[in-house]
Amino acid sequence: MIVCITNDMDNVRPCTVKDQHHENCDGWETRLTNGEYVYTGKECTGCLPRRAHHGVLCRSCFEKLEDALGKVPHWLRAMRGVERAVQRDNAGVRSKSGPPIPISPTQLAVDEVRSWYRHVPENVPVWISTIEGGRLAVRFTLAAMAAMRSHPEKEHPHRVRRTRCPECGRLQLQWNPPGYFGDRVTVTCQYEDCDAELEQGAFEKVAEIEERHR
């Protein structure tokens, strides 16, 4: 039986069947790291490798690869010339600018994804039927998904985790990005009994005061 290539790759989480174990499993998780199997210090939750269904990839790895291949071209176009993608929530506090660097983190991520993407051939099924191709496919998928998570092209509503509502004092504020060009950012409380709504400037002042108190 051919198993998913991730079970023979350095520094990659292997694809295994949950609660299914090798006969020689001692109950503790191991991970192939720099050519050696080392204990992670965690209990083993399943070490029986998943079966490869698409070349040397299991179904999950193949679905993730297809997802990445479908999203990366559009993401690369959207990131063209962008110095910084959507800024992560920092409780509304503007961080101090550090020393300039030649290349922005966003463009570094773009360059990394491109370096893996250029290995993708037109015939993906044949590519992932080989050991080397399967490994490159996994590395490409991991790099692409990590880059798109860290540098999203579009902002979505999300919970503000570190700032309390100035009206009710609870941690239930939600950041609502503009819905269209020229629209404004609003921050609203999600409790039904509280109708607090702040504009971006007011929210940033509240967040900065709370940060200072902490």
N, C-alpha and C positions, 0 to 999 in steps of 0.2 A: 504494500500500500504506500502510495506517495503522500507525504504529509506536507503541510504548509511550510514554505521556505523560511518563515519567520522563526521556526524552531531551530534553525541552524545559522542564525545571524547574530553577530555581535551587537550588544547594546540596543537590542530591539525586544520589545515585549512579545513573547511567543504566543501564537494562537493555540489555545488548548481548550479541551472540553471541560466545562465546569463540573466539579465533584467526581471526575474520572481521573484515576492515577495509574502511573507505572507500577509494576510489581515491586520494583526496588525503591519506591518512594518512602522516605522516612518521615513524611509529614511536614517537612519544611521546604519552602520555596527556594529554588536556585535559579540563577540567571546567567546566561553566557555573556561574560564581560571580558573584553580584551583577550579572547582565546581560551578562557578558563571558566568553568562553572563555579560560581561563588554563591554562598547563601545570602539571602536578602534580609534575614531576620524575621520574615513573615511566615505564617502558617500557609502551607500549600492548599490552594483552593481548586486544584485540578492541574495535572501536568501531562495528561494524555494528549498528544498533538492532534489538532484538527486535520481532517483529511483534505487534501488538495483536490478541488473540483474544476478549476480553470488553470490549466498548466500546472505550475507549482504553487498556485495561490489558493487559499480556501475561499469559500463564498464571501465571507466578510471582507477579506482583503481585496477581492476582485470588485466588490460593490464600492468600496472606498476609492479604489483606483479609478473606476468609471466616474464616480462623483468628482474626483479631482480633475480628471481629464475634461469633464464638461464645464467646470468652473474656471480653471486656470486661464484660458485664453482671454475671457472677458475681464478677469481680475487684473491681468497684466496690462491690458489696454487702459483700464480705469486708473491704474497706479502710475501710468506714464507721466513723468514730470512731477509727481506728487512727493513733497518733502516729508509730509506727515499725514497719515490717514486719520481715521476717527480717533480722537483722544480718549483714553480710558478714564473712567470715573476716578477722580482724586478728591472726592467730597467737595468739589467746587473751589478748592484752593489752588491758585495759580503757583506753579513751582518756579523757582528761580532758574534762569537760563544758565547753563554751564558753558564751558569753553566750546567753541565751534569745532565740528569734525568735518572732514572732507566729504563724507557720504552720509546721508541721513539713514536712520534705522530702517525706514520704509524701503529705500532704494537698495540697501544691503539685502533685505528679504527678497526683493524682486530679483536681484542678481543671483541669489542662491536658487530660487525656484527656476529661473531660466537655465541655470547650469545643469539642473536635473532634467528639465523639460526637453532639452535638446537631445537627450538620449532616447526619447520616446519615438519609435518608428511608426510608420503607417499601419503595419500589420501587428496590432497589439497581441492577438492570440498566439501568434508564433513567437513573439518576443517573450511573453511570460511562460512559454513552454520550456525555456532554458533556465538553468540555475542562475547564470549571470543576469539574464533579463529579468527574472523574478526578483532578484535582490535589488536591482536598479529600480524596478517598479515600486517596491515597498519603500525604498529611500525617497523616491520622488513623491509618493503619496504623503509620507510623514512630513516632509519639508513643505509641501504645498499646503496641506491642511493647517499646519502650525502657522505659516505665514499669513494665510487668509483669516485665521482667528485673531492673530496679533495685530493685523493691519486691515480691518474690514473696510470695504469701500462705501458702506452705507450704515448710518447710525440707526439703531432701533431703540424704542422705549426700554428703559431699564431702571431697576431699583437703585436708589441712592442708599448705600449701606452705612454711612458714617455720620450722617446729619439728621437730626431730629426735626420733626415738623414744628415750626414756631407757634402753631396754634394749639395742638394737642400734646406735643412733646413725645410723640412716638416715632419709631424708626420705620415709617411706611411711606416715605417720599418716593416719587417716581419722576425720573427725568424724561421729558417728552420732546424729542428733536423736532425741528421744523418739518411740516408736512409738504411744503412746496417752497419754491424760491421766494424769498422775501418774508416768509412766515417767521414767527418768533419761537424761541425756546420757552417752555413752561415747565414748572415743577409743581406737581400736585400731590396731595395726601391721598392715600388709597383707602383710608378708613371711611366707611359709609357715613359715620356720624361727624365727619370733618370735611369741610369743603374748602380747605386752604389751597390757594393757588398763588405761586410766586413767579415773577419773571426772572430771567437769568441773573440780572444784576442784583436783585434783592436776595436771591438764593445764595449767590456767591458771598454776599456780606454775612448772611446767617452762618454759612459753612465756615467762613474764616474766623468768626467769633467763637464758634464751638471748637474749632481746631486749636485756637489759642488757649481756651480753657482746659483742653486735654493736656 
